[in-house]
Amino acid sequence: MSQLATIFEKIREDFFENHLKPNEMEKYDLIFSPFSTGFTYDDFLFLDSNMAEKNALRYLDELLEFSQIANTIPRESNYWAVSDHSDYLFHPYRNILSSLKLMDMDTLTVEMLYDHPIFLLALNAIDEKLNSAYRPFFEHRSKLVGEIEELKKNLMHSNRIEVHSQIKIKEECLLKLRESWTLEGSKKETEEKVLSIVKDEFKRFLKGFIEIKGRMEASIREHVGSGSTFYLTSCSPNNLYRGELLKWKKIILKKPEINQLAQKDCSSYETILGSSEFTKLEVDSISFELLFANVVRPWFDESILKSPYWDINVLNKADINIPRITSKLVFVRNVDVKLQGKSAVNKVSLTKKTIDTIGPFVVQKQSVNSNGRFRLCSVNKSLQLDRATVLRVGSKLKRKTRAKDLKSVIIQKQRQFTKLAPRLKSSVRADRPKARSKPVYSARGFRYEESKKARATVARATRNTWLKKEKEESRPLESLQLIGVVSKQITSFPNPIQGADYL
């Protein structure tokens, strides 16, 4: 395994050791991108509520881009890329909120709750005295019901007489149990309290459902330039535009730890590592700064998905499928590498190409100083490409892998970036600047209307715009890089209460 892949393993190790409780670990995973994307701190000025309110139209592009990045559903486990069109969390979540059927509480009986997890939760919430009298009978009932179900599963023509006889015996035991349960187990009083708790929980669910639905309506925005509808999304810390003030974690990997990490099973990184000569470099030390940014969605409440108070009828389950969500964005900055001295491998690798990729990063041979130090940079900043170009290439990987091996396609794309960068950069410069349009606010958010004044300013602004772009491109330094996400598994849903009516 490439020694530089230890960067990813160290990030994973830090996350699971320092950001999770032991009982949460199975729900989370880290997924890295095959193309590191660079940002400046100014790219996150839309997170400044004061700036965004005063200059909402100015930051509409950034709001759309961030919403798509943060809300892409991470369906793949071996790489992460932004969705190319519609695979965003807000689409299936909106489908659920707009199409779900709510339970009719008047049809609910306590017997319907017996085999649902919510019953035990409610039972644990009642008075301990009632609970201790009631629970032995309930557990005995659950055991008998389970045994009857198992007998029915094993029923065959050859054993039907014997199985039917055993089922009858256990059903008679259930009847006797019910009698003693009613007399000695505080059955009526306990179940009335359980049913009351469940109904109160439904009221809380309904209140939250109405609130979230309202937040979702208030968060919707339209981006006329692309025809996209999206939902406002933020992050914590929400002042990435002041990145120098944030608490980045400094990580330094020395040779012993690099060797130790390199011995681990890092096969999950093979898809994004590529196969260039630069990945074979022998390393003496690696240092970088790390930041996990929590994704904040005011319109999303995971607890609604877990609730048993709703059900839904859809022909296409993909319309409501949310196996995982993006929980955090993984940012790094100042990724510095010091090469091992007197290495034949390094000598060969550094004589072959002037620029190449190391997994998602780009390195230029001329950037390696006399001490064997260099910096790993993002694709767009290193090659002076538009960030949208890099994100767009990543978004099309799903389509490309239908006929080809994913790893081969990623390697091909990584190589193409370094080879075709001048051509891609030229195509970006050839685009006309877009005219700012007159803002119109509606119930569905901001939209644009073309104004004559806006169109008239395009020609005058063209020269200044591209002079500014060329000035920015002459110093392609990045403030931070997005290299992956933390995904969180979502409990399968819905989990309706059997026998209840959903309207």
BELTAJO-V231792 format. One record per backbone hydrogen bond with DSSP energy under -0.5 kcal/mol. CO is the residue of the C=O (numbers start at 1). NH is the residue of the N-H. If there is no record, write none. Layout:
co:CO nh:NH
co:CO nh:NH
This chain:
co:2 nh:5
co:3 nh:6
co:4 nh:7
co:5 nh:8
co:5 nh:9
co:6 nh:10
co:7 nh:11
co:8 nh:12
co:9 nh:13
co:10 nh:14
co:11 nh:15
co:12 nh:16
co:13 nh:17
co:14 nh:18
co:15 nh:19
co:21 nh:24
co:21 nh:25
co:22 nh:25
co:24 nh:27
co:25 nh:28
co:27 nh:489
co:29 nh:487
co:31 nh:485
co:32 nh:80
co:36 nh:38
co:36 nh:379
co:36 nh:380
co:37 nh:482
co:39 nh:479
co:39 nh:480
co:40 nh:43
co:41 nh:44
co:42 nh:45
co:44 nh:47
co:45 nh:48
co:47 nh:49
co:48 nh:52
co:49 nh:53
co:50 nh:54
co:51 nh:55
co:53 nh:56
co:55 nh:59
co:57 nh:60
co:59 nh:63
co:60 nh:64
co:61 nh:65
co:62 nh:66
co:63 nh:67
co:64 nh:68
co:65 nh:69
co:66 nh:70
co:67 nh:71
co:68 nh:72
co:69 nh:72
co:71 nh:89
co:72 nh:74
co:73 nh:75
co:80 nh:34
co:86 nh:88
co:87 nh:73
co:88 nh:91
co:88 nh:92
co:89 nh:93
co:90 nh:94
co:91 nh:95
co:92 nh:96
co:93 nh:97
co:94 nh:98
co:95 nh:99
co:96 nh:100
co:101 nh:311
co:102 nh:503
co:103 nh:105
co:104 nh:107
co:105 nh:108
co:109 nh:112
co:109 nh:113
co:110 nh:113
co:110 nh:114
co:111 nh:114
co:113 nh:116
co:116 nh:119
co:116 nh:120
co:117 nh:121
co:118 nh:122
co:119 nh:123
co:120 nh:124
co:121 nh:125
co:122 nh:125
co:123 nh:126
co:127 nh:131
co:128 nh:132
co:129 nh:133
co:130 nh:134
co:131 nh:135
co:132 nh:136
co:134 nh:137
co:134 nh:138
co:135 nh:139
co:136 nh:140
co:137 nh:141
co:138 nh:142
co:139 nh:143
co:140 nh:144
co:141 nh:145
co:142 nh:146
co:143 nh:147
co:144 nh:148
co:145 nh:149
co:146 nh:150
co:147 nh:151
co:148 nh:152
co:149 nh:153
co:150 nh:154
co:152 nh:155
co:156 nh:159
co:156 nh:160
co:157 nh:160
co:159 nh:163
co:160 nh:164
co:161 nh:165
co:162 nh:166
co:163 nh:167
co:164 nh:168
co:165 nh:169
co:166 nh:170
co:167 nh:171
co:168 nh:172
co:169 nh:173
co:170 nh:174
co:171 nh:175
co:172 nh:176
co:173 nh:177
co:174 nh:178
co:175 nh:179
co:176 nh:180
co:177 nh:181
co:178 nh:182
co:179 nh:183
co:180 nh:184
co:180 nh:185
co:181 nh:185
co:181 nh:187
co:186 nh:190
co:187 nh:191
co:188 nh:192
co:189 nh:193
co:190 nh:194
co:191 nh:195
co:192 nh:196
co:193 nh:197
co:194 nh:198
co:195 nh:199
co:196 nh:200
co:197 nh:201
co:198 nh:202
co:199 nh:203
co:200 nh:204
co:201 nh:205
co:202 nh:206
co:203 nh:207
co:204 nh:208
co:205 nh:209
co:206 nh:210
co:207 nh:211
co:208 nh:212
co:209 nh:213
co:210 nh:214
co:211 nh:215
co:212 nh:216
co:213 nh:217
co:214 nh:218
co:215 nh:219
co:216 nh:220
co:217 nh:220
co:219 nh:232
co:221 nh:230
co:222 nh:224
co:223 nh:226
co:223 nh:227
co:223 nh:228
co:228 nh:223
co:230 nh:221
co:234 nh:296
co:236 nh:294
co:239 nh:242
co:240 nh:243
co:242 nh:245
co:243 nh:246
co:246 nh:248
co:248 nh:250
co:249 nh:290
co:251 nh:288
co:252 nh:254
co:253 nh:286
co:254 nh:258
co:255 nh:259
co:256 nh:260
co:257 nh:261
co:258 nh:262
co:259 nh:263
co:260 nh:263
co:261 nh:264
co:264 nh:266
co:266 nh:269
co:267 nh:270
co:269 nh:272
co:269 nh:273
co:270 nh:274
co:273 nh:359
co:276 nh:279
co:277 nh:280
co:278 nh:281
co:281 nh:283
co:282 nh:340
co:284 nh:255
co:285 nh:338
co:286 nh:253
co:287 nh:336
co:288 nh:251
co:289 nh:333
co:290 nh:249
co:291 nh:293
co:291 nh:331
co:292 nh:294
co:293 nh:329
co:294 nh:236
co:295 nh:297
co:296 nh:234
co:297 nh:300
co:301 nh:304
co:301 nh:305
co:302 nh:305
co:302 nh:306
co:303 nh:307
co:304 nh:307
co:307 nh:495
co:308 nh:497
co:309 nh:103
co:311 nh:101
co:312 nh:314
co:315 nh:317
co:316 nh:319
co:317 nh:320
co:318 nh:321
co:320 nh:322
co:323 nh:490
co:325 nh:327
co:325 nh:488
co:327 nh:295
co:328 nh:486
co:329 nh:293
co:329 nh:331
co:330 nh:483
co:330 nh:484
co:331 nh:291
co:332 nh:481
co:333 nh:289
co:334 nh:336
co:335 nh:376
co:336 nh:287
co:337 nh:374
co:338 nh:284
co:338 nh:285
co:342 nh:344
co:343 nh:347
co:344 nh:348
co:345 nh:349
co:346 nh:350
co:347 nh:351
co:348 nh:351
co:348 nh:352
co:349 nh:352
co:349 nh:353
co:354 nh:365
co:354 nh:366
co:356 nh:363
co:358 nh:361
co:360 nh:36
co:361 nh:358
co:362 nh:377
co:363 nh:356
co:364 nh:367
co:365 nh:368
co:367 nh:369
co:369 nh:372
co:372 nh:339
co:373 nh:369
co:374 nh:337
co:375 nh:377
co:376 nh:335
co:377 nh:362
co:378 nh:382
co:379 nh:383
co:380 nh:385
co:386 nh:389
co:386 nh:390
co:387 nh:391
co:388 nh:392
co:389 nh:393
co:390 nh:394
co:391 nh:395
co:392 nh:396
co:393 nh:396
co:394 nh:397
co:396 nh:400
co:397 nh:401
co:399 nh:402
co:400 nh:403
co:400 nh:404
co:405 nh:409
co:406 nh:410
co:407 nh:411
co:408 nh:412
co:409 nh:413
co:410 nh:414
co:411 nh:415
co:412 nh:416
co:413 nh:417
co:414 nh:418
co:415 nh:419
co:416 nh:420
co:417 nh:421
co:420 nh:424
co:421 nh:425
co:422 nh:426
co:423 nh:427
co:424 nh:428
co:425 nh:429
co:426 nh:430
co:428 nh:431
co:438 nh:449
co:440 nh:447
co:442 nh:445
co:445 nh:442
co:446 nh:222
co:447 nh:440
co:449 nh:438
co:451 nh:455
co:452 nh:456
co:453 nh:457
co:455 nh:458
co:455 nh:459
co:456 nh:460
co:457 nh:461
co:458 nh:462
co:459 nh:463
co:460 nh:464
co:461 nh:465
co:462 nh:466
co:463 nh:467
co:464 nh:468
co:465 nh:469
co:466 nh:470
co:467 nh:471
co:468 nh:472
co:469 nh:473
co:470 nh:474
co:472 nh:475
co:475 nh:477
co:480 nh:39
co:481 nh:332
co:481 nh:483
co:482 nh:37
co:483 nh:33
co:484 nh:330
co:485 nh:31
co:485 nh:487
co:486 nh:327
co:486 nh:328
co:487 nh:29
co:488 nh:325
co:496 nh:498
co:497 nh:500
co:501 nh:104
